[in-house]
Amino acid sequence: MKKASKNIDLESINRIIEMAWEDRTPFEVIEKEFSISHGELISIMRNNLKSSSFRLWRKRVNGRKTKHGAIRNFKVGRHRCDRQGKLGN
């Protein structure tokens, strides 16, 4: 890891990066949990990933519905399989 932004500890930086790569974790959750803006998130990713990894991440999340709360097709709760909770009933 290169450097932390806003005096964020290394463990939090690692968790932010992990959450940013996850498909189902919206940016708004990361921003709320760590009190960082979307721009700060991008800076953290840029400063702590190899340039090729950063470009791959940006390409991957650009316009992805699950990463942007405003364009998600579900608003509350976590993703569940249609059969979850119905087995054995």
Backbone as a ProteinNet text record, in pm:
[ID]
protein_1_A
[PRIMARY]
MKKASKNIDLESINRIIEMAWEDRTPFEVIEKEFSISHGELISIMRNNLKSSSFRLWRKRVNGRKTKHGAIRNFKVGRHRCDRQGKLGN
[TERTIARY]
82.9	0	87.9	48.1	130	106.6	-15.1	-41.5	-188.4	-215.3	-353.3	-401.5	-528.9	-591.6	-666.3	-668.2	-742.3	-702.1	-578.4	-531.7	-614	-651.1	-724.7	-622.7	-646.7	-550.7	-547.2	-439.2	-415.7	-524.7	-574.7	-682.1	-808.3	-841	-958	-936.1	-814.9	-782.8	-805.4	-756.9	-774.7	-922.7	-1001.7	-1145.7	-1216.8	-1178.9	-1237.5	-1212.3	-1088.9	-1053.7	-1132.7	-1142.1	-1218.1	-1365.1	-1424.7	-1565.3	-1585.1	-1488.5	-1498.5	-1494.6	-1422	-1414.8	-1538.4	-1607.9	-1725.5	-1838	-1903	-2009	-2132.9	-2169.1	-2295.7	-2285.3	-2167.7	-2153.7	-2159.3	-2269	-2279	-2179.1	-2140.7	-2047.6	-2102.5	-2233.7	-2294	-2268.5	-2264.7	-2237.3	-2093.8	-2001.2	-1859.6	-1845	-1908.3	-1899.7	-1956	-2068.6	-2130.9	-2047.7	-2000.5	-1927.1	-1793.5	-1725.5	-1591.5	-1585.8	-1700.2	-1708	-1612.9	-1618	-1537.1	-1628.8	-1587.9	-1665.6	-1630.3	-1709	-1680.9	-1543.7	-1510.1	-1378.9	-1264.6	-1284.6	-1182	-1166.4	-1277.2	-1271.3	-1187	-1211.2	-1133.9	-986.8	-956.6	-816.7	-751.1	-824.9	-771.3	-738	-830.5	-807.9	-688.4	-681.3	-572.2	-436.6	-431.4	-304.8	-259.6	-350.4	-315.4	-320.2	-354.4	-354.2	-249.3	-203	-119.5	-204.1	-141.2	-217.7	-304.6	-255	-335.9	-454.9	-437.2	-547.7	-651.3	-605.2	-697.7	-781.4	-717.7	-791.3	-892.3	-855	-945.8	-1065.4	-1039.9	-1147.6	-1243.4	-1188.1	-1273.1	-1359.6	-1302	-1377.5	-1487.9	-1455.4	-1549.7	-1670.2	-1647.1	-1756.3	-1830	-1777.6	-1841.1	-1979.3	-2083	-2219.1	-2278.8	-2207.2	-2258.8	-2373.8	-2489.8	-2609.8	-2592.7	-2526	-2515.3	-2422.5	-2338.7	-2245.9	-2301.3	-2408.6	-2463.3	-2605.8	-2626.5	-2756.8	-2870.1	-2842.9	-2948.4	-3002.8	-2924.2	-2970.7	-2990	-2986.9	-3012.9	-3159.5	-3191	-3331.3	-3393	-3317.1	-3370.9	-3305.9	-3380.5	-3332.7	-3294	-3363.7	-3344	-3304.9	-3217.3	-3182.5	-3071.9	-3042.7	-2937.4	-2998	-2915.2	-2960.3	-2987.5	-3099	-3132.3	-3174.4	-3135.2	-3180.5	-3331	-3401.2	-3546.6	-3587.7	-3502.6	-3536.1	-3492.4	-3417.1	-3365.2	-3478.3	-3477.2	-3579.2	-3704.5	-3713.7	-3833.3	-3808.9	-3683.8	-3653	-3704.5	-3766	-3813.4	-3949	-4011.2	-4143	-4252.7
-117.8	0	125	222.6	341.9	442	495.7	593.5	597.9	647.8	660.1	803	816.8	946.7	980.4	1109.4	1154.8	1077.6	1034.9	962.5	837.4	766.8	641.4	530.2	445.6	340.4	234.3	159	61	-45.9	-87.6	-188	-133.8	-7.3	53.9	70.1	108.2	120.5	-14.2	-120.4	-253.7	-290.1	-256.7	-286.7	-201.8	-75.7	11.7	-45.6	-87.9	-145.3	-272.9	-356.7	-481.3	-451.9	-358.5	-324.3	-260.6	-181.5	-116.1	-218.2	-328.2	-432.7	-521.4	-533.1	-619.9	-567	-654.7	-613.5	-562.1	-619.9	-586.6	-479.2	-421.2	-316.3	-181.1	-105.2	24.7	126	220.1	323.9	401.2	419.9	495.9	430.8	299.5	228.1	254.1	249.9	275.6	418.8	512.9	653.4	677	612.7	629.5	563.8	442.2	368.1	432.4	489.9	543.8	696.5	762.2	909	967.5	910.9	961.5	991.4	1085.7	1118.4	1021.4	1026.2	940.8	975.6	1103.4	1146.5	1093.9	1093.1	1039.4	889.1	820.4	677.1	651.5	729.1	713.2	741.7	844.4	875.3	761.5	702.5	589.4	474.6	446.1	337.9	370.1	492.2	532.6	524.1	566	571.6	438	340.5	214.9	94	113.9	5.6	35.1	-68.1	-46.6	26.4	103	181.5	93	-23.7	-113.4	-168.5	-196.1	-244.4	-134.9	-11.4	100.4	118.4	114.2	128.7	16.3	-106.1	-220.3	-201.3	-155.2	-130.7	-23.2	88.6	197.1	148.1	70.2	16.5	-76.5	-156.8	-255.2	-189.9	-85.6	-26.7	85.4	132.5	242.6	200.4	260.2	232.2	103.8	30.9	-94.4	-65.1	-120.5	-91	-122.1	-230	-270.1	-179.8	-99.3	-12.3	127.4	164	298.6	290.7	339.2	329.5	390.4	496.9	565	481	387.4	306.8	159.5	129.3	-9.4	-41.7	-168.2	-206.4	-251.7	-258.1	-283.2	-183.9	-136.9	-28.4	-72.7	-169.7	-204.7	-350.7	-377.5	-515.1	-570.2	-695.9	-765.1	-853	-889.5	-980	-1117	-1177.3	-1311.6	-1395.8	-1519	-1616.3	-1633	-1658.6	-1676.3	-1787.6	-1890	-2003.8	-1984.6	-1881.8	-1863.5	-1843.5	-1919.3	-1910	-1989.3	-2048	-2124.4	-2274.6	-2315.2	-2456.8	-2518.9	-2633.8	-2706.4	-2659.1	-2564.2	-2517	-2594.9
0	0	0	-79	-93	19	28.9	133.5	168.2	286.9	333.5	311.8	289.2	271.9	400	438	556.9	682.2	693.9	811.4	840.1	737.4	752	773.6	872.6	903.7	793.1	789.9	684.4	679.1	793.8	797.3	729	754.7	690.9	541.2	500.9	357.8	289.6	350.1	292.7	281	382.5	379.2	273.8	260.7	159	20	-5	-135.4	-160.7	-59.4	-72.2	-105	-33.2	-56.1	-194.1	-237.9	-368.3	-482.2	-463	-565.6	-565.8	-450.3	-441.6	-529.4	-603	-694.1	-621	-511.3	-446	-337.9	-316.8	-216.8	-286.6	-267.8	-335	-277.4	-360.8	-317.4	-198.2	-193.3	-84.3	51.5	56.3	181.7	226.3	132	163.6	214	144.3	182.6	322.1	352.9	484.6	594.8	570.6	673.8	708.7	608.2	632.4	626.6	610.6	605.3	501.1	380.6	270.4	152.3	70.2	-48.7	-161	-267.8	-383.8	-442.4	-445.9	-495.6	-410.2	-278.8	-188.3	-207.8	-232.8	-260.7	-385.4	-489.6	-612.7	-586.4	-507.1	-473.6	-397	-303.6	-227.3	-321.7	-412.6	-508.5	-598.4	-648.3	-737.6	-667	-540.4	-467	-409.9	-404.7	-339.3	-431.7	-557.9	-655.8	-762.2	-827.8	-945	-1048.2	-1135.3	-1232.1	-1321	-1358.5	-1442.1	-1364.1	-1236.4	-1153.1	-1133.1	-1115.9	-1099.6	-1226.1	-1341.9	-1467.9	-1485.6	-1450.5	-1458.9	-1366	-1243.7	-1147.8	-1199	-1249.2	-1300.8	-1416.2	-1505.6	-1618.3	-1568.5	-1466.6	-1412.9	-1345.3	-1266.5	-1188	-1260.2	-1371.2	-1443	-1493.9	-1436.5	-1477.9	-1425.1	-1341.9	-1286.5	-1190.1	-1218.4	-1139.4	-991.5	-959.1	-819.1	-738.8	-805	-733.6	-711.6	-781.1	-772.3	-719.3	-598.2	-533.6	-613.4	-687.1	-761.3	-877.3	-928.5	-1042.1	-1006.6	-877.5	-834.9	-853.6	-881.2	-896.3	-764.4	-657.6	-524.8	-430.5	-331.3	-246.3	-105.1	-50.2	89.3	101.5	196.7	225.7	138.5	160.4	88.3	-17.9	-114	-218.7	-157.5	-197.1	-150.1	-267.9	-261.5	-360	-345.8	-456	-451.1	-355.8	-341.8	-255.9	-112.1	-82.1	52.9	151.5	258.3	360.8	330.4	212.6	174.5	178.7	191.8	193.5	322.7	311.1	428.1	478.6	411.3	454.5	389.5
[MASK]
+++++++++++++++++++++++++++++++++++++++++++++++++++++++++++++++++++++++++++++++++++++++++

